[in-house]
């Protein structure tokens, strides 16, 4: 019993030493393609940039971003936001929409996760319906890091620490879709999911794997 406890204590101490060394090392910043170059046309949708204010950028601490309103010929709209952080060791870490949405006055009516099949791959995203006054919207979001789409904030943080320890990398991105809800919430969710299918193949070119 004493030996097992000692072994566990040694393992925790070794992990703490490795983590401390990783945190103190300068992060590895990989080259990436500017998000301003992200395709303005995705399937039937054409996008128009919506620039964020300096105050919002300062609060978000984001290094590079695209914030764009996409519309199709039928008038359906999807807002896309991608915020990329080359390093999250200086206090500029990703802010969770789970906290930002209520802070902006949007109340969650539904909160869950949604699996999405992309060919032979499967990703899981956060799935929200939010309300502000008479307006409702479907919000899908996830964290993109080293080729992974991660829904959970806790797992995103765990992968961040693992990347810092093993690869000297703390880069990552938040990907968020927002589409208005009309008379049928399911139609809005299907529209958002279809947009994910258009969007996902382009992400590796802008967010390093």
Number of C-alpha atoms within 10 A of each C-alpha: 6 7 8 9 10 11 12 12 12 12 12 12 12 12 13 12 12 14 17 13 14 20 16 11 12 13 19 14 14 12 10 13 13 14 18 14 9 18 11 15 14 17 12 12 19 17 19 13 14 13 11 11 8 9 9 10 15 11 10 16 19 22 14 16 21 20 19 21 20 22 18 15 9 8 9 13 20 24 20 22 18 24 24 27 22 23 22 18 17 7 8 16 19 21 15 14 18 14 9 12 16 14 10 10 12 17 16 18 12 11 13 11 15 16 13 15 12 12 7 5 7 10 14 17 22 20 21 23 23 22 20 14 8 5 11 19 22 26 26 26 27 26 25 24 24 17 12 15 20 21 22 15 15 10 12 20 15 12 18 20 18 16 18 27 19 11 12 21 24 25 26 26 25 22 23 20 22 22 22 22 19 12 8 8 15 12 13 23 22 12 17 23 19 13 19 18 16 15 16 12 10 13 16 16 13 18 25 19 14
